[in-house]
Amino acid sequence: MTKKVAGRTNLATKKVEGVPGFLVDFIREDTSLANLDQYVIIPVVKMVQGSAGLELKKKFGEGTAILRPGDIVLAKYEDDNGQATFDFVPHFFFTEFTKDSALGDSENPWILQRSFDQTSEIAKKARDADQRKELYPGHEDRKPEDKKYFRYVEHLCFAGVIYGEHQLEGTQVVLSFEKGEFWQGRNFISAIKMRKSKVEEQRITLPLWSQVWTFSVGFRDKGANKKWYGMDFEIADEPLIKEDEADAMFAAHTELKEVFTKDLLQVDHGERDEEVPSEDM
């Protein structure tokens, strides 16, 4: 399983020819990279929304699924001439909770707090419809259109790899479902759990890391200002990984589970250029 963040091709890809003699003895016993090897940062799949910046929309077009950071195209909305879908093998599922600043808040970072802890205060607020919006201090007397709110968000995250014949085949990514797409994440969970096979007269659920799914970009229209692009899914034409891939896929699942347990896993959400509407907006 690669631990490099896909798409970053500047200094990280420059090769150093040869090793200076004075470093050889150090390299043989060096352990300075050990902790870095354990820390896994995974890029996330993002949709270019209608509310995205002009530069991003001009470069990719609305309804394009890109990998952030890196801004590499995964799939386009109803694109007959390019990559319209991508296959994905989920290795590990987890939930992340974040406290986000308001869109347009230039004084604070996008994600103010984050936690994987289901019992954390962030998690409790994210799962409570009455608490997931929090007014900024000092905004009590402002006009409704001038008020800003923090948002507590629950993300349904699937870490896995792009699979099959795609320019990013083998790239480790996270599919994250939150806000207006939270329901689609719940649908994906249900679909995964329904993938069963008959073994010795019993119907058993297939391992998460053995399932292949095809994703495409879908358009959501909930009326008024609730229009956005999300991810649709279906069982892939070849629905299971190949036999000679099983050991590697299981190993990737095991490693992600271990680094998550050690709190060494992080989703790289990149920059915020747009936002999927929330159900309570």
N, C-alpha and C positions, 0 to 999 in steps of 0.2 A: 504493500500500500504506500503510495507516494505521500510525502509530507510537504511537498512544495506547493505553494499556491499557484494554481494554473493561471496562465495568461500573463504573468509578469516576465518580460523578456529583456529587461535592460541589463543592469549590472550582474544579475544573478546568472546570466547565460554566457558571460565573457569567460573564456578559458585562459587559464594561466599555464603557459608552457613550461614544463619541468618544475622541479622543486629545488629551491636553494639548499646547498649542502648543509648550512647551519641549522635547517629545520628538520632534516631527516631523522636524527636521533629523537627529537621531541615528538614527531609524528608517530613513531613506533609505540610510544607509551601514552599518547595524548588521550585525555578523557573530557576535554573542554566542550565537546559537542554533545555529550551524553544527554544532558537535560533538554537541549534543543530537539533532539531526535524524538523525545517523548511527547513534545508539545505539538498537537495536531490542530492546524488552522485550516478550515475548509471553506472554499468559496461557495456562494449561494446563487441559485438561478433567480433572475429578476425579469419582470416584464416592463417594457417601455410603455408607460401609461400616457393617456392624453394630457395629464398634468405635468409631464416631464419637461425638462428644459428644452429650449428650441434646438440647441446643438445636438443633444442626444436623439431627439426625434428626427432631425435632418439626417443624421448619420445612419440610423438604423430603421426608422419608421415606427409608427405606433403598432403595438401588438407583436413586437419582436421579443423573443425570450433570449436573454443574454446572460453570460456568466460574469459575475462581479466579485472581486475586481478582475480587470482584464478586458471586459467588454468584448467578449467573443460570442458570435451568434450561434445559438443552439437551434432555434426554429423560428419561422415567421408565420404570421397569421394568414391562413389561406394563400400560401405561396406555392404556385404550380411550377415555378421555375427554379426553386431553390430547396433548401432543407426545411420541410414543413413539419417534420416530427423528429423525435429522438427517442431511443430506447433507454431504459433505466433499470438497473438492478439495485433495489434497496438493501443495504447491509445492516442498518441499525436505526431504530426509532427512538427519539427522545423529545421531551418538551422543554422549551425555553421560555422564560418569562422576562419581559423587559418593561422599563419605564421610559417612555419616549417623550421628547420635547415636541412642541407644536410645529407643524410645517411652517416654514418661514421664520423660525426663531434662529437668528444668526448669532446669538450670544451664548447658546448652549449647544453641546454636541447632540446628535440625533438620539443616540441611546445613552441615557443617563445612568441607568442601573440595569443589571441583568443577573439572572439566577436560574439554576436548574432545579432548585429546591422546591418541591411541591408544597411544602409547608411554610414557605417564606411569605413575608408581607406582600411582596410584589405579586406572587402567585395568587394569594387570597383576593387581592384587589382586581387582578386580571380576570378572575373567574366570577366576579360579582358585578352584574350589570349596573348596580347603583354606585359602584366605587371606581370603575375603570376609567372614568373621566374625572380629572382633578384640576380645579381652577388655579391658575397661576396666582401666587401671592400678590396682593395689591390690585387685582383686576376686578374686585367685587363691584365697584361702582362704575365700571366702564360700560359703554354701549355693547349690546350683544355681538355686533359684528367686529368689535375690537377686543373681545375677550379671547384669551388663549388658554388652552387646556393641556396638561400632561395626560398621557394615555398609558394605561397599564395593559400590556398585550400578551396573549398566550400564543406561542408559535408551535405548531405541530411540525416537527422536523424529521425528515428522512435522509440520512446520510447514505450515499451509495456511489455507483459509478455509471458514467455514460457507457452504453453497451452497443455492440454491433458496428455496422458500417457508418461511421460518423467521424468527422474530423477530430472530435474530442474523445474518441473511443478510449476507455480506460481512465478518463479524468474523474477524480473524486469530487463530488459536488453535494450540496444539500438542497433539497426541495423543501421549502418552508411555506406552510399554510397558516395565515393569520388574518385577522379582521374579516373583511368580506369573503375571503377564501377559506375561512376556518371550517365552514360546512363541507367544502370540497375535500379538505384534509380528513374530516370524519368519514366521508364517503370512501376515500382511499383506504383508510384503516379497515373499514367493513369489507371492502373488496378483497384486500389481502387475506383477511381471516376466512373468507369464503373459498379461497383457493385450496381445494382438498383433492386428495387422491386415495384410491383404494389400495390398502396394503394389508394382506392377510385377512381379508374379509372385513376390515375396518376402514372407515373413512377418516383420514388424518389430514390436518392442515399442513401444507407444504412449508418448508422453512422460508423465512423472509428473504434470505440471501440467495435463494434458488429461483426466485420468481423474476420474470422479465415483463416489463410494462412499457407500452408505447404512450408517449405524451405529445400533445399538440396544444397550441394556443387557442383558447376559447374566449368569446366576448360575453360579458355580463351586462345586462341592462335591467336595472332595478328602478328606473325612472328618475326624473329630476337630475340631481348631481351624482347619482349612484350608477355610474357606468365605468367599467374597467375591464382589463384583460386578465385572465387567469389560466390555469393549467387543466386541460381535460386529459383523461387517461382511458386506456382500454388494454386488454390482454394482448401482448405482442403476438405476431404471427407464429414465432417460435417462442412459446411461453415459458420455457425453462432453460437454464444455463446448460452448457454441455458437460458431459461427464468429466472431461479432463480439466474443467475449470472449478470443480467443486471444492477441492482442497484450498485453492487460493481465495475463493469467495468466503468460505467458512473462516479462514484465517483473518480476512479483512473484518468480518463481523466480530470475531473474538477480540481483535486488537482495538477496534472502536469501543467495544463494551468496556474494555480495561481502562482506556484513557478517559472515558466518560466517568467511570467510577472514581478515578483518581483526580477528577476535576481538571483534566489537561486538554479537554476538547473545547474548541471555540469556533463559532460560525462567523465568517468574515462577511458581514452584510454590506460592505463597501460604502459608497456614498448614497445619501438619500436625494434623489432627483424627482421623485414622485411618490405618491402614496395611494394605496388601495383604500377605498372608503370603508369605514367601520359600520357595523349594523346600527350603532347608536348615534350616527352623525345626523 
